[in-house]
């Protein structure tokens, strides 16, 4: 806002003396005629050099009511352009050069450099209010005419030369307020070059490409070997599952059926005394400590007896042993320790005094475990002799021998457990104490 002017006195001789403004009331009239092209509602009433006298309507100084009485045809004939943009640009910014139109720039680099330079220039101060703009406009014009304007800043060519002076008053006001602010320009996008289609290959090149795409013999061989190993691994897994799980399930079913068959024959009295055929069940062994109840069949054939979950009696050839009903001798049997029902899986846990009962059609024979041989050769047949070697027995008697494989899941050696008969009880007298408890 411009500074206050001193009041005129009777003896003032300065530039503000009465003579500088000619007759009385000239200063007031001049102030009243100050105009701002952005805020003056009635530009026709002022004589500002920013407005062209030739463009002011004829009834510009008449009141609005009087203009309203004019006909619509007369109002349309009046010129519409009364604002002088060149005079406003020259007087306000002290720019004497004519405003040039927008220049088309082919190279985007100079335009971008000019925009960055314009962004770095300080923004022009915005007017405080309408009254300040009006007073400053008048003072600026008067000082510009007197050559006393010291703080006027020239407008850079890029600030107004590139933009045409078009639009209404509101648009020009927004342009004046936004002048000097940093504006972000969008970077022009560079379209990617079109991809050329590949030229067709010749016959030789196509053959070479086909050969290169084929796998080498080493790759094919490695794949075959890998598939073979995978297949073998699957087969081994299936075999282990069969051996450890399915054989036990199948053997338990067969052994259970054979036990029920023997008991039914005993109940019906179909059993006759005499020699038993190989594979024929004739007794049932009970090991209460191990919760074992398994049928005993004649012979130690692997497929007919042992793999069916039954316990086999050494009763053929040189390995023939006595029956439980004999007055003296060694009743020797064999059974699987792993898979196929595994009736002797835990006989290594038996301790001296543990009962082992052999049930026949007429009698219960009870044995007590005495000693064990953890490991011996499969060819050591002396362990099933009438007086077993290594058992600790000193003379003939009624003995029991259990044989199985060791270590577990192998058949390298044999595990031997011996027992001695302590009770013979007819079935008519009921079960022995070892089975009742």
C-alpha positions in Angstrom: 0.0 0.0 0.0 1.3 3.5 -0.9 2.4 5.9 1.8 0.1 8.6 3.1 0.5 12.0 1.4 0.8 15.2 3.6 -2.2 17.5 3.8 -2.1 20.6 1.9 -1.5 23.8 3.8 -1.6 27.4 3.0 2.2 27.6 2.7 2.9 24.3 0.9 5.3 24.8 -2.0 6.3 21.1 -2.6 5.2 18.9 -5.4 1.9 18.4 -3.6 1.0 22.1 -3.7 -2.2 23.3 -5.1 -0.6 24.3 -8.3 0.4 20.8 -9.1 -3.2 19.6 -9.3 -4.4 22.8 -11.0 -7.8 23.9 -9.6 -9.4 22.8 -6.3 -11.0 19.4 -6.4 -8.7 18.1 -9.1 -6.9 15.7 -6.8 -10.2 14.3 -5.5 -11.4 13.9 -9.0 -8.2 12.2 -10.0 -8.4 9.8 -7.1 -12.0 9.0 -7.9 -11.1 8.2 -11.4 -8.4 5.6 -10.5 -9.3 2.3 -11.9 -8.2 -1.3 -11.6 -8.9 -3.5 -14.6 -9.4 -6.5 -12.3 -11.9 -4.9 -9.8 -13.5 -1.8 -11.4 -17.2 -2.6 -12.0 -17.8 0.4 -14.2 -14.7 1.0 -16.4 -16.6 3.3 -18.6 -16.8 6.0 -15.9 -13.0 6.5 -15.7 -10.5 8.0 -18.0 -7.7 5.6 -17.3 -5.2 5.1 -20.1 -5.7 1.3 -19.7 -9.1 1.7 -21.4 -9.6 2.7 -25.0 -11.9 5.7 -25.3 -13.0 4.5 -28.7 -14.2 1.2 -27.2 -16.1 2.7 -24.3 -19.9 2.5 -24.9 -21.6 5.7 -25.7 -23.7 5.5 -22.6 -20.8 4.5 -20.4 -21.2 7.5 -18.1 -24.9 7.3 -17.9 -26.4 5.5 -14.9 -27.4 1.9 -15.2 -31.1 2.7 -15.1 -30.8 5.0 -18.1 -28.9 2.3 -20.0 -31.5 -0.2 -19.2 -34.1 2.0 -21.0 -32.2 1.7 -24.3 -33.3 -0.8 -26.7 -31.7 -4.3 -27.1 -30.5 -3.4 -30.6 -28.6 -0.4 -29.4 -27.0 -2.4 -26.6 -25.9 -5.0 -29.1 -24.4 -2.5 -31.4 -22.2 -1.0 -28.7 -18.6 -2.4 -28.8 -17.7 -5.1 -26.3 -14.0 -4.7 -26.1 -13.1 -1.8 -23.8 -10.0 -3.2 -22.1 -6.5 -2.4 -23.5 -4.2 -5.4 -22.6 -1.2 -3.7 -24.2 -1.5 -0.5 -22.2 -2.0 -2.5 -19.0 1.0 -4.7 -19.7 3.2 -1.6 -20.5 2.1 0.6 -17.6 2.0 -2.1 -14.9 5.2 -4.0 -15.8 7.0 -1.2 -17.6 7.4 -3.3 -20.6 7.7 -1.3 -23.8 8.2 -4.1 -26.2 5.1 -5.4 -27.9 3.7 -8.6 -26.6 4.6 -11.4 -28.9 2.5 -14.4 -29.5 3.4 -18.0 -28.5 6.4 -19.4 -30.2 6.4 -23.1 -31.2 9.5 -24.8 -30.0 10.5 -28.0 -31.8 13.2 -29.0 -29.3 11.8 -29.7 -25.8 15.2 -29.1 -24.1 15.2 -25.2 -24.5 11.5 -25.1 -23.3 12.3 -27.2 -20.3 15.3 -25.0 -19.5 13.2 -21.8 -19.8 10.6 -23.3 -17.5 13.1 -24.3 -14.9 14.6 -20.7 -15.0 11.1 -19.3 -14.6 10.4 -21.6 -11.6 13.5 -20.2 -9.9 12.4 -16.6 -10.2 10.7 -15.2 -7.1 7.0 -14.9 -7.2 5.4 -11.4 -7.7 3.8 -10.1 -4.5 0.0 -10.6 -4.5 -2.2 -7.6 -3.7 -3.7 -7.4 -0.2 -7.2 -6.3 -1.1 -9.1 -4.3 -3.7 -8.4 -0.9 -2.1 -4.7 -1.5 -2.0 -4.7 -2.7 -5.6 -6.5 0.5 -6.6 -4.2 2.9 -4.8 -1.1 1.0 -5.8 -2.2 1.0 -9.4 -2.7 4.7 -9.5 0.6 5.4 -7.7 2.5 3.0 -9.9 1.1 4.7 -13.0 1.9 8.2 -11.7 5.4 7.2 -10.6 6.0 5.4 -13.9 5.1 8.5 -15.8 7.4 10.6 -13.6 10.2 8.0 -13.8 10.3 7.4 -10.1 9.4 3.7 -10.0 12.3 1.9 -8.3 10.9 -1.4 -7.3 9.3 -2.4 -10.6 10.3 -5.8 -11.8 10.4 -6.6 -15.5 8.3 -9.6 -16.5 10.4 -12.4 -18.0 9.5 -13.2 -21.6 8.4 -16.6 -20.6 5.9 -15.2 -18.0 3.5 -13.6 -20.4 4.7 -13.8 -24.0 3.8 -17.5 -24.3 0.2 -17.1 -23.0 -2.3 -15.1 -25.1 -4.3 -12.4 -23.3 -7.7 -14.1 -23.6 -10.6 -14.9 -21.3 -12.7 -12.9 -18.8 -11.8 -10.9 -15.7 -11.8 -14.0 -13.4 -9.4 -15.8 -15.7 -7.0 -12.9 -15.8 -7.2 -12.6 -12.0 -6.3 -16.2 -11.6 -3.4 -15.7 -14.1 -2.1 -12.7 -12.1 -2.3 -14.6 -8.8 -0.6 -17.7 -10.2 2.2 -15.9 -12.0 5.6 -16.8 -10.7 4.5 -20.0 -9.0 6.4 -23.2 -9.6 4.5 -25.4 -12.0 5.2 -29.0 -12.7 5.3 -29.8 -16.3 4.6 -33.3 -17.5 7.5 -35.0 -19.1 6.7 -36.0 -22.6 6.5 -39.7 -23.0 8.7 -41.2 -25.6 7.0 -43.9 -27.5 9.1 -47.1 -27.8 10.2 -48.0 -31.2 8.2 -50.6 -32.9 9.7 -54.1 -32.6 10.6 -55.5 -35.9 9.3 -59.0 -36.7 12.0 -61.5 -36.8 13.0 -62.6 -40.2 12.1 -66.2 -41.1 14.8 -68.7 -40.6 16.3 -70.6 -43.5 16.1 -74.4 -43.7 19.6 -74.9 -42.4 19.1 -72.5 -39.6 15.8 -74.2 -38.7 17.5 -77.6 -38.6 20.3 -76.2 -36.4 17.8 -74.7 -34.0 15.9 -78.0 -33.8 19.1 -79.9 -33.0 20.0 -77.3 -30.4 16.6 -77.7 -28.8 16.9 -81.4 -28.4 18.4 -82.8 -25.2 21.9 -84.3 -25.3 22.4 -88.0 -24.6 23.9 -87.2 -21.2 20.7 -85.4 -20.2 18.5 -88.2 -21.5 20.7 -90.8 -19.7 20.5 -88.8 -16.4 16.8 -88.6 -16.7 16.5 -92.4 -17.3 18.7 -93.1 -14.3 16.7 -90.7 -12.1 13.4 -92.4 -13.1 14.9 -95.8 -12.4 16.0 -94.8 -9.0 12.6 -93.2 -8.2 10.9 -96.4 -9.4 13.2 -98.5 -7.2 12.6 -96.2 -4.3 8.8 -96.6 -4.7 9.1 -100.3 -5.0 11.3 -100.6 -1.9 8.8 -98.5 0.0 6.0 -100.7 -1.0 8.0 -103.8 -0.1 8.8 -102.5 3.4 5.2 -101.6 3.9 4.2 -105.1 2.8 6.8 -106.8 5.0 6.3 -104.7 8.2 2.5 -104.2 8.0 0.7 -106.3 5.5 2.4 -109.6 6.4 1.4 -109.2 10.1 -2.2 -108.5 9.2 -2.4 -111.5 6.9 -0.6 -113.8 9.3 -2.8 -112.7 12.3 -5.9 -113.5 10.2 -4.6 -117.0 9.3 -3.4 -117.8 12.8 -6.6 -116.7 14.3 -8.6 -118.9 12.0 -6.4 -121.8 12.7 -6.7 -121.3 16.5 -10.5 -121.3 16.2 -10.5 -124.4 14.0 -8.4 -126.3 16.5 -10.7 -125.3 19.4 -13.8 -126.3 17.4 -12.3 -129.7 16.6 -11.5 -130.2 20.2 -15.0 -129.3 21.2 -16.6 -131.6 18.7 -14.3 -134.5 19.5 -13.0 -134.9 15.9 -9.4 -135.1 16.9 -8.0 -138.7 16.8 -4.7 -139.8 18.3 -1.8 -140.4 15.9 0.9 -138.6 14.0 0.1 -135.1 12.7 0.6 -134.1 9.1 3.0 -131.3 8.2 1.3 -128.0 8.5 -1.5 -129.4 10.7 -2.3 -127.5 13.9 -2.5 -129.7 17.0 -1.8 -127.4 20.0 -2.0 -123.8 21.2 0.9 -121.9 23.0 0.1 -119.2 25.7 2.8 -116.8 26.9 0.9 -114.6 29.4 3.7 -112.1 30.0 3.9 -111.3 26.3 0.2 -111.7 25.6 0.8 -114.3 23.0 -1.7 -116.9 21.9 -0.6 -118.8 18.7 -1.4 -122.2 17.2 1.3 -124.8 17.0 1.6 -126.8 13.8 3.7 -129.8 12.7 6.9 -128.9 10.9 8.9 -125.7 10.4 8.1 -125.1 6.8 8.4 -121.4 6.1 5.5 -121.0 3.7 3.1 -123.5 5.2 3.7 -122.9 8.9 6.0 -120.0 9.9 4.8 -117.4 7.3 1.2 -118.1 8.3 1.8 -116.7 11.9 2.0 -120.2 13.5 4.6 -121.8 15.6 6.4 -124.8 14.1 7.4 -128.0 15.9 10.7 -129.6 15.0 9.2 -133.0 14.1 10.9 -134.2 10.9 14.2 -135.9 10.1 17.3 -135.3 12.2 15.6 -132.3 13.8 12.7 -134.3 15.2 12.0 -133.6 18.9 9.6 -135.1 21.5 6.0 -134.1 22.0 4.8 -132.5 25.3 3.0 -135.8 26.3 6.3 -137.7 26.2 7.6 -138.9 29.6 11.0 -137.3 28.8 12.5 -135.3 26.0 12.8 -131.8 24.6 9.8 -130.2 23.0 11.4 -127.7 20.5 9.6 -125.1 18.4 10.4 -122.1 16.1 8.7 -118.9 15.2 9.2 -115.5 13.5 10.6 -112.7 15.5 9.7 -110.0 12.9 6.9 -109.9 10.3 4.4 -112.7 9.5 2.7 -112.4 12.8 6.0 -112.3 14.8 4.8 -114.5 17.7 8.4 -114.6 19.2 9.0 -110.9 18.8 9.7 -110.3 22.5 10.9 -113.6 23.9 14.2 -112.0 24.8 12.2 -110.2 27.6 11.3 -113.5 29.4 12.9 -114.0 32.8 13.4 -117.2 34.8 10.1 -118.3 36.4 7.8 -116.8 33.7 5.2 -119.4 32.7 4.7 -120.8 29.2 1.6 -123.0 28.7 1.1 -125.5 25.9 -2.6 -126.4 25.5 -3.6 -129.7 23.7 -6.8 -131.5 23.2 -6.7 -133.3 26.6 -4.1 -131.5 28.8 -2.4 -128.2 29.8 1.4 -128.4 30.0 3.0 -125.7 32.0 6.7 -124.8 31.7 8.8 -122.2 33.5 11.5 -120.3 31.7 15.0 -121.2 33.1 17.8 -119.9 30.9 18.5 -118.2 27.5 21.2 -118.1 24.9 21.2 -114.6 23.3 23.1 -115.6 20.1 24.2 -118.8 18.4 24.8 -120.1 14.9 21.8 -121.3 12.9 23.7 -124.6 12.4 24.0 -125.3 16.1 21.4 -128.1 16.4 22.6 -129.1 19.8 20.4 -126.6 21.4 17.3 -128.8 20.6 18.9 -132.1 21.7 17.1 -134.2 24.3 19.4 -132.6 26.9 20.1 -129.2 25.3 23.7 -128.1 25.3 24.2 -124.9 27.1 20.8 -125.0 28.9 22.3 -126.0 32.2 20.2 -129.2 32.4 22.2 -132.1 33.8 20.2 -135.1 32.7 17.1 -136.2 30.9 13.8 -134.5 31.6 10.8 -132.8 30.1 12.1 -129.6 28.6 10.9 -126.8 26.2 13.1 -124.9 23.7 12.0 -121.7 21.8 14.1 -120.6 18.8 14.0 -117.5 16.7 16.1 -115.1 14.6 18.4 -112.4 15.9 19.2 -109.5 15.6 15.8 -108.2 14.7 14.8 -108.0 11.0 17.7 -110.3 10.2 18.3 -114.1 10.2 22.1 -114.0 10.9 21.9 -115.8 14.3 19.5 -117.6 16.5 18.1 -116.7 19.9 17.4 -119.6 22.2 15.1 -119.7 25.3 14.7 -122.9 27.5 12.1 -124.0 30.0 11.3 -126.9 32.2 7.9 -128.6 32.7 6.5 -127.9 36.2 2.8 -128.9 35.8 0.6 -131.2 33.7 -3.1 -130.6 34.2 -6.0 -132.4 32.4 -8.6 -130.2 30.7 -11.2 -131.8 32.9 -9.7 -130.1 35.9 -9.9 -126.6 34.3 -7.2 -124.1 33.3 -3.9 -123.9 35.1 -3.2 -121.0 37.5 -1.0 -119.3 34.8 -4.0 -118.8 32.5 -6.6 -118.0 35.2 -4.7 -115.2 36.8 
